[in-house]
Amino acid sequence: MALRLSAHMTVMQNAAQRAAKRLLRDFAEVEQLQVSVKGPGDFVSQADLRAEQSLRDDLAKARPGYAFLMEESGASGAENWTWRWVVDPLDGTTNFLHGIPHWAISIGLERRKDDGTSEMMAGMIYSPTNDEMFWSEKGIGAFLNERRLRVSGRRDLKEAVFATGIPFAAVTPRNRLAFARTLATLMPQVAGIRRFGAAALDLAWVAAGRFDGYWELGVKPWDVAAGLLMVREAGGFIADVAGGDPQETGDVIAANPHLHPHLLEVVADGVAAATR
């Protein structure tokens, strides 16, 4: 029996699938796209901008009072918002521009509580090139299309494969050094470390058990908003280097419950070494 989506999730998936149609057309003609440089190694293309506008139009039409936090246009809407969309219209832009078919649309839905804090209530990560729709809702679970997801059950580091984001030109010296320290410690201990270039999909793949864990420092809220909820709903653990909320700091350590303590310890040691 097909899963019955909530009203919010129906809106999110419909908006993503509509934006994906244009992204796939742009991907087929990627050499013709106009590209601007936002910073060292950081690009924005016409495809990003068109996808973001498509998502904004559809989400705003369906829920007119909701605020936005979007990669290209930033925050908009009422400052005292109760509900907010957190959107990355094209996670993995560098892959996209190089013709690498590993990129995604990420949409998170955030609710502000009475005490002023907020929590992610729903997340969706869509990979158009292979039509994989990862999604989750708080208290409901995490899914790939209609299949429930669970993080991996591996306990032995020698069998584990971790994902990460290798620092590029715009990354701070502290984070570059911390990454090098962490990598040097982990490499001899694990079966493999992968860098595929799309943080949202890295987290979705942790939720799906394809990766046993993922770490990256200094990521943006729209990169991970949907994925953090997804990993938790699939039974995984997530924290920053101090054991706190990654959405506050941008430092993400995610893994299955068995391997998370060790990954957290190694990444925290790498950060500590980089700041001494």
C-alpha positions, 0 to 999 in steps of 0.5 A: 500500500502506498504511503500517505504523505502529509500536506506539508510533505506533498507540497515539498515533494511536488515543488522539488519535482517541478524544479527538478525538471528544469534542472535536468534540462539545464544539466543536459546543456550545462556547458551553456549555463552562465556561471558567477563566482561567489568566492574561491571555489564557490559558484552560482549558475543560472540553474541554481537561481531558476531552481530557487525561484521555482521552489519559492513560487511553489512553496509560497503559493501553497503556504503564503505565511511561511518564511524562507531561508534560501541559499542564494536569496537569504532570509525573507518573510516575517521576523516572528515566523512560526514556520520557515522553509530552509532551501538549497535549490541545488546542493552539489553545484560544483558537481552539476557544473562539471557534469557529475550526476551527484546533486540534489534539491534539499528542503527543510521545514522548521517550526519555532516554538513558544520558548523561541527555539526552533526544530525541524519538522520535515525534510526532503532531499531529492536526487533527480538524476536517479529519481531518489526521493529521501524524506522524513517527518519528525516522529514519523520516520525516514524513507526513500521513496516508499521504503523505510530507512534505518542507519547501518548496524556496523560496529567495527571501524574496520568495516566502516565507510565514512563520508566527508567534505574535503576543504576547498579554497574558501574553507578557513585555515582552522577547518583545513587543519582540523580536517587533515588531523581527523583524516590522518587519524581515521584513514588507518582505522576504516574501510574507506572515506568518501567525498562525493560533493553534496552534503545533503546527499551524504546525510541522506546516505547515512540515513539509508545505511550506505555510509556509516557516518559523515563529518564536515566543519562549517557547513551552512544551514540549508546544506544540512537542515533536511538531512539532520532530521533524516538521520535522527529519524533513521535512528542515527546520532548527530552532534557538533564537536562539543556535543551540541546542535550542528545547526547552531555551529555548522559542524556536523558529526553524524553516524550510526549509534555504535560508531558515533562516539568514536567519530565524534572523539576523533573530529573533536580531537582534530579541531582541538589540535587545529586551535592550539 
